Structure formats: structure tokens, C-alpha cells
């Protein structure tokens, strides 16, 4: 699928940069931060939303405060990598709440997943009862994270 890239000027990139760091700003505050008046800022924001550049807004939750401090990265190898197998795996993996991220990888394995749980024993249960039973899973390898060094999730379109 070919994606058309939008030609964003410095104000559009500034809007994205500010909102990526602080998404609950009023239009007036956003306009002040990027150096435009409210009306053009609001029009640009609506256009960025309508064109799918901004796909939504959400609260960032500290998982550590919820006791979800066990993070594992899991390499997954599939028995079959034809489109039908990938589609079945993708649909099934999307339903597992403990899995934060899933990426199809070009390399020695097929997928890389980020899994967050309360403890190693809970992770072992998720691995045995959920991940290992996903369609076409041949094998997994787990790497436990000791510390998150950078985890902002924010893009900086100004760079």
C-alpha cells in the first residue's frame, strides 16, 4: 500500500511537536506556542486530524504506578509466513491485552513483541497460555528488560 506523504510547513510541524509532548493544550495555548493566531491554528489542527496525521488523543498512563513493571521483549518465529498466516497471527495477537506492541520484522525471526505484566510468573502464564497458542507460532525467545532508558513514544516532526 503506497502512502502519500503530506507536505507540512513549519507551523504544521510545530503543532505536531507541541501536541506530541503536551496533548491537552487549549487552542489559545497551542496558538501562542507556535506563533499563530487561534483561527489559523484551529484550522490547521482540524486539517491534520481530517487528513489522518493526528489519529487521536489519549492519556499516557504510568504502568509502574499500576504495578506493571515487568517488561519482556519476545521474538516470535512462525511456521508459515504466507499472507493468510500473517493475517491470522495479527488478528489473534491484537486480542491479547498484555502485549503492548507487535512489529513484523525482517530478520532471523518474524515478530518482535513488547509484553508488560506484573511479574515473571504472570509473564510465564501469558507466554504459555496466550502467546505460545497463537496461530502458526513455531518458537519464541524472551528478553527481560531491566530498565527503560527512553520510552517517550513522542515523535519530533521538527527534526
Backbone as CSV, one residue per row, in Angstrom:
resi,resn,N_x,N_y,N_z,CA_x,CA_y,CA_z,C_x,C_y,C_z
1,UNK,0.846,-1.177,0.000,0.000,0.000,0.000,0.889,1.237,0.000
2,UNK,0.774,2.072,-0.999,1.537,3.307,-1.123,0.891,4.377,-0.260
3,UNK,1.692,5.051,0.550,1.189,6.103,1.420,1.631,7.441,0.858
4,UNK,0.693,8.347,0.688,1.031,9.696,0.247,1.456,10.499,1.464
5,UNK,2.601,11.146,1.349,3.098,11.960,2.441,2.644,13.387,2.239
6,UNK,2.224,13.995,3.322,1.763,15.372,3.261,2.937,16.320,3.315
7,UNK,2.798,17.436,2.637,3.805,18.487,2.677,3.450,19.398,3.856
8,UNK,4.159,19.235,4.952,3.881,20.005,6.159,4.844,21.186,6.261
9,UNK,4.288,22.362,6.542,5.165,23.516,6.741,5.596,23.591,8.204
10,UNK,6.333,24.620,8.552,6.888,24.699,9.910,5.798,24.842,10.968
11,UNK,4.680,25.467,10.642,3.604,25.596,11.621,2.929,24.250,11.875
12,UNK,2.696,23.480,10.797,2.122,22.141,10.962,3.042,21.278,11.822
13,UNK,4.341,21.302,11.517,5.297,20.510,12.290,5.366,20.988,13.736
14,UNK,5.239,22.291,13.946,5.249,22.831,15.306,4.020,22.347,16.078
15,UNK,2.865,22.340,15.445,1.641,21.838,16.087,1.852,20.384,16.510
16,UNK,2.363,19.571,15.595,2.579,18.155,15.904,3.596,17.981,17.025
17,UNK,4.644,18.759,17.001,5.683,18.648,18.019,5.140,19.009,19.403
18,UNK,4.411,20.104,19.492,3.855,20.545,20.780,2.827,19.532,21.279
19,UNK,1.928,19.077,20.418,0.891,18.133,20.847,1.463,16.762,21.204
20,UNK,2.557,16.362,20.567,3.180,15.075,20.898,3.722,15.100,22.326
21,UNK,4.110,16.262,22.792,4.631,16.392,24.153,3.539,16.739,25.158
22,UNK,2.551,17.499,24.722,1.545,18.014,25.642,0.202,18.139,24.914
23,UNK,-0.558,17.061,24.894,-1.757,16.982,24.077,-3.000,17.660,24.621
24,UNK,-2.960,18.173,25.836,-4.166,18.766,26.427,-4.162,20.280,26.405
25,UNK,-3.487,20.873,25.481,-3.454,22.329,25.380,-4.741,22.858,24.762
26,UNK,-5.140,24.034,25.196,-6.255,24.711,24.531,-5.747,25.242,23.194
27,UNK,-6.669,25.588,22.322,-6.290,26.179,21.032,-5.513,27.470,21.272
28,UNK,-5.940,28.265,22.236,-5.253,29.530,22.528,-3.808,29.272,22.960
29,UNK,-3.605,28.302,23.835,-2.240,27.988,24.290,-1.402,27.421,23.150
30,UNK,-2.000,26.551,22.343,-1.291,25.973,21.211,-0.888,27.074,20.229
31,UNK,-1.825,27.978,19.931,-1.551,29.086,19.008,-0.405,29.955,19.528
32,UNK,-0.427,30.246,20.799,0.631,31.059,21.412,1.986,30.349,21.301
33,UNK,1.996,29.037,21.521,3.256,28.273,21.494,3.866,28.191,20.092
34,UNK,3.012,28.180,19.057,3.553,28.052,17.699,3.660,29.391,16.971
35,UNK,3.126,30.453,17.562,3.267,31.778,16.962,2.255,32.111,15.895
36,UNK,1.050,31.554,16.011,-0.051,31.890,15.098,-1.251,32.331,15.929
37,UNK,-2.233,32.943,15.281,-3.473,33.270,15.984,-4.346,32.021,16.098
38,UNK,-5.429,32.143,16.891,-6.267,30.979,17.177,-6.931,30.384,15.935
39,UNK,-7.515,31.209,15.078,-8.280,30.693,13.927,-7.425,29.863,12.975
40,UNK,-6.264,30.374,12.524,-5.457,29.532,11.641,-4.909,28.289,12.340
41,UNK,-4.622,28.401,13.630,-4.148,27.226,14.372,-5.237,26.170,14.425
42,UNK,-6.453,26.580,14.730,-7.559,25.636,14.790,-7.832,25.014,13.418
43,UNK,-7.757,25.799,12.361,-7.972,25.274,11.007,-6.891,24.249,10.652
44,UNK,-5.651,24.548,10.994,-4.557,23.615,10.722,-4.738,22.323,11.524
45,UNK,-5.117,22.453,12.795,-5.326,21.287,13.645,-6.436,20.406,13.073
46,UNK,-7.537,20.998,12.671,-8.641,20.231,12.081,-8.208,19.538,10.797
47,UNK,-7.390,20.232,9.964,-6.897,19.624,8.725,-5.975,18.445,9.033
48,UNK,-5.082,18.588,10.015,-4.181,17.493,10.388,-4.965,16.285,10.909
49,UNK,-6.059,16.543,11.618,-6.923,15.453,12.088,-7.667,14.816,10.912
50,UNK,-8.246,15.637,10.042,-9.030,15.132,8.906,-8.170,14.338,7.930
51,UNK,-6.911,14.734,7.766,-6.019,14.040,6.835,-5.325,12.835,7.473
52,UNK,-5.654,12.557,8.734,-5.121,11.366,9.376,-3.700,11.489,9.895
53,UNK,-3.156,12.699,9.930,-1.830,12.884,10.517,-1.939,12.739,12.027
54,UNK,-2.945,13.370,12.606,-3.267,13.178,14.024,-4.377,12.148,14.066
55,UNK,-4.092,11.002,14.662,-5.061,9.897,14.642,-5.885,9.794,15.910
56,UNK,-5.586,10.590,16.924,-6.361,10.556,18.149,-5.586,11.149,19.308
57,UNK,-6.227,11.157,20.457,-5.637,11.693,21.678,-5.889,10.683,22.786
58,UNK,-4.926,10.558,23.705,-5.129,9.628,24.805,-4.272,10.036,25.995
59,UNK,-4.633,9.505,27.136,-3.855,9.731,28.344,-2.669,8.777,28.360
60,UNK,-1.527,9.269,28.778,-0.360,8.415,28.969,-0.363,7.972,30.425
61,UNK,-0.389,6.678,30.631,-0.520,6.104,31.970,0.819,5.520,32.386
62,UNK,1.229,5.780,33.615,2.486,5.237,34.128,2.247,3.796,34.554
63,UNK,2.746,2.816,33.796,2.494,1.418,34.128,3.145,0.993,35.439
64,UNK,4.228,1.638,35.832,4.912,1.298,37.077,3.995,1.591,38.268
65,UNK,3.265,2.712,38.205,2.330,3.074,39.289,1.193,2.066,39.409
66,UNK,0.965,1.295,38.346,-0.071,0.262,38.355,0.502,-1.118,38.659
67,UNK,1.796,-1.160,38.983,2.442,-2.431,39.291,2.794,-3.260,38.073
68,UNK,2.777,-2.659,36.905,3.086,-3.379,35.664,4.533,-3.084,35.268
69,UNK,5.458,-3.518,36.114,6.853,-3.158,35.880,7.690,-4.273,35.277
70,UNK,7.084,-5.388,34.928,7.815,-6.480,34.273,7.621,-6.353,32.768
71,UNK,8.715,-6.076,32.054,8.656,-5.911,30.605,9.531,-6.971,29.957
72,UNK,8.955,-7.654,28.989,9.705,-8.655,28.230,9.524,-8.363,26.749
73,UNK,10.614,-8.548,26.012,10.554,-8.481,24.560,10.640,-9.915,24.061
74,UNK,9.748,-10.247,23.147,9.631,-11.629,22.698,9.807,-11.702,21.186
75,UNK,10.807,-12.475,20.766,10.955,-12.794,19.355,10.045,-13.981,19.061
76,UNK,9.313,-13.896,17.977,8.410,-14.977,17.583,8.768,-15.427,16.175
77,UNK,8.919,-16.721,16.039,9.123,-17.329,14.728,7.856,-18.104,14.377
78,UNK,7.409,-17.964,13.146,6.202,-18.648,12.690,6.567,-19.861,11.843
79,UNK,5.631,-20.786,11.762,5.817,-21.959,10.906,5.495,-21.640,9.455
80,UNK,4.774,-20.543,9.225,4.320,-20.179,7.885,4.265,-18.660,7.817
81,UNK,4.793,-18.063,6.767,4.767,-16.603,6.656,4.024,-16.124,5.410
82,UNK,3.149,-16.977,4.885,2.296,-16.510,3.794,1.267,-15.536,4.356
83,UNK,0.681,-14.733,3.495,-0.234,-13.661,3.928,-1.366,-14.167,4.822
84,UNK,-1.933,-15.325,4.506,-3.042,-15.838,5.309,-2.577,-16.152,6.736
85,UNK,-1.350,-16.666,6.875,-0.812,-16.972,8.205,-0.523,-15.684,8.976
86,UNK,0.064,-14.705,8.303,0.341,-13.422,8.955,-0.954,-12.746,9.404
87,UNK,-1.977,-12.798,8.560,-3.264,-12.188,8.910,-3.886,-12.880,10.117
88,UNK,-3.810,-14.199,10.171,-4.364,-14.934,11.316,-3.605,-14.603,12.590
89,UNK,-2.283,-14.560,12.499,-1.470,-14.205,13.666,-1.789,-12.782,14.111
90,UNK,-1.832,-11.843,13.182,-2.100,-10.439,13.507,-3.443,-10.264,14.202
91,UNK,-4.456,-10.926,13.707,-5.797,-10.811,14.305,-5.814,-11.382,15.718
92,UNK,-5.140,-12.504,15.920,-5.142,-13.146,17.237,-4.310,-12.368,18.248
93,UNK,-3.163,-11.872,17.831,-2.268,-11.176,18.766,-2.874,-9.843,19.220
94,UNK,-3.694,-9.241,18.377,-4.327,-7.964,18.727,-5.274,-8.092,19.920
95,UNK,-5.702,-9.294,20.230,-6.672,-9.521,21.318,-6.018,-9.754,22.678
96,UNK,-4.694,-9.781,22.743,-4.007,-10.076,23.999,-3.598,-8.765,24.666
97,UNK,-4.249,-8.427,25.768,-4.062,-7.144,26.425,-2.674,-6.913,26.986
98,UNK,-1.993,-7.954,27.376,-0.658,-7.793,27.964,0.400,-7.411,26.927
99,UNK,0.076,-7.587,25.665,1.020,-7.247,24.603,0.816,-5.786,24.219
100,UNK,1.843,-4.969,24.481,1.770,-3.534,24.188,2.070,-3.215,22.733
101,UNK,3.050,-3.903,22.157,3.467,-3.611,20.791,3.800,-4.913,20.078
102,UNK,3.532,-4.927,18.772,3.885,-6.066,17.934,4.384,-5.506,16.603
103,UNK,5.559,-5.973,16.197,6.149,-5.498,14.949,6.552,-6.689,14.093
104,UNK,6.166,-6.660,12.821,6.636,-7.639,11.846,8.061,-7.233,11.482
105,UNK,8.985,-8.178,11.572,10.409,-7.882,11.453,10.999,-8.565,10.222
106,UNK,11.927,-7.895,9.566,12.730,-8.516,8.512,14.037,-8.941,9.176
107,UNK,14.209,-10.224,9.354,15.416,-10.700,10.031,15.338,-12.185,10.314
108,UNK,15.984,-12.602,11.402,16.060,-14.019,11.758,14.802,-14.540,12.444
109,UNK,13.884,-13.677,12.761,12.609,-14.072,13.344,11.528,-13.241,12.671
110,UNK,10.267,-13.523,12.983,9.175,-12.894,12.239,8.532,-11.698,12.937
111,UNK,8.366,-11.785,14.254,7.723,-10.707,15.005,8.532,-10.386,16.249
112,UNK,8.461,-9.128,16.670,9.001,-8.705,17.954,7.853,-8.085,18.733
113,UNK,7.642,-8.588,19.951,6.543,-8.110,20.783,7.082,-7.522,22.083
114,UNK,6.408,-6.502,22.574,6.680,-5.958,23.900,5.513,-6.373,24.788
115,UNK,5.836,-7.110,25.855,4.818,-7.655,26.750,5.026,-7.059,28.140
116,UNK,3.959,-6.559,28.740,4.055,-5.945,30.071,3.127,-6.679,31.028
117,UNK,3.688,-7.132,32.157,2.919,-7.841,33.183,3.358,-7.385,34.571
118,UNK,2.699,-7.922,35.599,3.033,-7.609,36.990,4.286,-8.329,37.477
119,UNK,4.543,-9.510,36.938,5.627,-10.322,37.494,6.103,-11.343,36.474
120,UNK,7.219,-11.982,36.803,7.738,-13.052,35.949,6.756,-14.212,35.888
121,UNK,6.139,-14.552,37.005,5.193,-15.679,36.980,3.980,-15.357,36.107
122,UNK,3.522,-14.119,36.137,2.409,-13.751,35.263,2.866,-13.780,33.800
123,UNK,4.072,-13.310,33.533,4.596,-13.374,32.167,4.662,-14.825,31.678
124,UNK,5.142,-15.729,32.524,5.229,-17.142,32.146,3.850,-17.693,31.784
125,UNK,2.818,-17.283,32.533,1.452,-17.714,32.233,0.989,-17.151,30.884
126,UNK,1.251,-15.863,30.633,0.869,-15.243,29.359,1.585,-15.931,28.200
127,UNK,2.870,-16.217,28.383,3.634,-16.897,27.342,3.062,-18.284,27.055
128,UNK,2.806,-19.046,28.109,2.334,-20.426,27.937,0.899,-20.495,27.429
129,UNK,0.013,-19.682,27.984,-1.411,-19.805,27.693,-1.904,-18.934,26.542
130,UNK,-1.174,-17.871,26.220,-1.652,-16.952,25.183,-0.705,-16.871,23.988
131,UNK,0.544,-16.495,24.229,1.471,-16.277,23.117,1.799,-17.577,22.397
132,UNK,2.133,-18.602,23.137,2.514,-19.881,22.517,1.370,-20.558,21.782
133,UNK,0.144,-20.185,22.087,-1.008,-20.789,21.428,-1.510,-19.968,20.236
134,UNK,-0.834,-18.860,19.920,-1.224,-18.066,18.764,-1.038,-18.886,17.479
135,UNK,-1.808,-18.584,16.449,-1.705,-19.343,15.199,-0.299,-19.274,14.598
136,UNK,0.198,-20.419,14.181,1.444,-20.563,13.431,2.708,-20.286,14.239
137,UNK,2.636,-20.188,15.559,3.848,-19.959,16.356,4.687,-21.233,16.374
138,UNK,5.939,-21.105,15.941,6.877,-22.235,15.963,7.749,-22.164,17.205
139,UNK,8.242,-20.949,17.538,9.104,-20.792,18.703,9.135,-19.340,19.142
140,UNK,9.562,-19.147,20.385,9.706,-17.807,20.941,11.034,-17.716,21.688
141,UNK,11.549,-16.514,21.785,12.708,-16.217,22.627,12.384,-14.960,23.411
142,UNK,12.648,-14.992,24.707,12.287,-13.888,25.590,13.526,-13.159,26.086
143,UNK,13.429,-11.835,26.115,14.455,-10.967,26.683,13.778,-10.066,27.695
144,UNK,14.189,-10.135,28.946,13.568,-9.345,30.006,14.293,-8.010,30.114
145,UNK,13.537,-6.925,30.103,14.108,-5.584,30.231,14.415,-5.303,31.701
146,UNK,15.584,-4.771,31.947,15.980,-4.416,33.308,15.604,-2.972,33.631
147,UNK,15.622,-2.102,32.624,15.316,-0.692,32.838,14.929,-0.067,31.509
148,UNK,13.928,0.794,31.527,13.577,1.573,30.337,14.433,2.839,30.355
149,UNK,15.256,3.010,29.351,16.138,4.169,29.287,15.437,5.335,28.598
150,UNK,14.692,5.050,27.527,13.904,6.068,26.837,12.623,5.413,26.369
151,UNK,11.505,6.033,26.699,10.213,5.457,26.341,9.187,6.556,26.151
152,UNK,9.525,7.600,25.397,8.616,8.732,25.267,7.434,8.445,24.363
153,UNK,7.675,7.739,23.271,6.608,7.490,22.318,6.274,8.690,21.478
154,UNK,6.871,9.852,21.767,6.575,11.071,21.041,7.503,11.209,19.824
155,UNK,6.925,11.597,18.715,7.712,11.901,17.522,8.097,13.366,17.576
156,UNK,9.202,13.698,16.975,9.562,15.106,16.864,9.632,15.497,15.390
157,UNK,8.504,15.941,14.836,8.469,16.276,13.406,9.258,17.534,13.058
158,UNK,9.795,18.232,14.056,10.576,19.439,13.772,11.984,19.098,13.319
159,UNK,12.430,17.884,13.588,13.800,17.498,13.207,13.850,17.000,11.798
